[in-house]
Amino acid sequence: MFFKNFARIAVSFFLVATPTIGQQSSPTESQSDAITTRERARETRLRQMKLRRLRLEQDLEISQQQRELVRSIRQRHLSATRTNREQLFQLREKRRMRALVTEDRNRALQLRSELRRAMAATRQERLSVLTTEQRTRLQELREQRRQQRQERRQRMSEMRRSRPIG
């Protein structure tokens, strides 16, 4: 009985797998699949960021004027850092092609630090748009999130320790 079932499964697998043996996907197809997956993941992250931003605006009761100010700050930051971001993207592509040299690595480090400084300045500028009540509420929300993350890590750690091995 066992051998009959095993033989049926083996034969059906052979019949299903045989037509596809010589049809290995080309590297360009697998790369395009990876690109579309990457693009979908990026779109999902952007959508989640937008939802978080909207939720935060609601929690902080941001006015329309404040939204416009923050939007203009963000646009100004993006246009000011465009060349640095493009250069960093080109260096990243060079690294993927394994053509990165030491000078390129140093330039990438420099660009990253410049972008971090610009982001910190932008963050400070956006915070200056908020009222004192909104800033305190923002701090409270951040502290709540930090506490929730810590509790979640604690629960996961306990689950791992209590899980039977093997």
Secondary structure, 3 states (H helix, E strand, C coil): CHHHHHHHHHHHHHHHHHHHCCCCCCHHHHHHHHHHHHHHHHHHHHHHHHHHHHHHHHHHCCCHHHHHHHHHHHHHHHHHHHHHHHHHHHHHHHHHCCCCCHHHHHHHHHHHHHHHHHHHHHHHHHHHHCCHHHHHHHHHHHHHHHHHHHHHHHHHHHHHHHCCCC
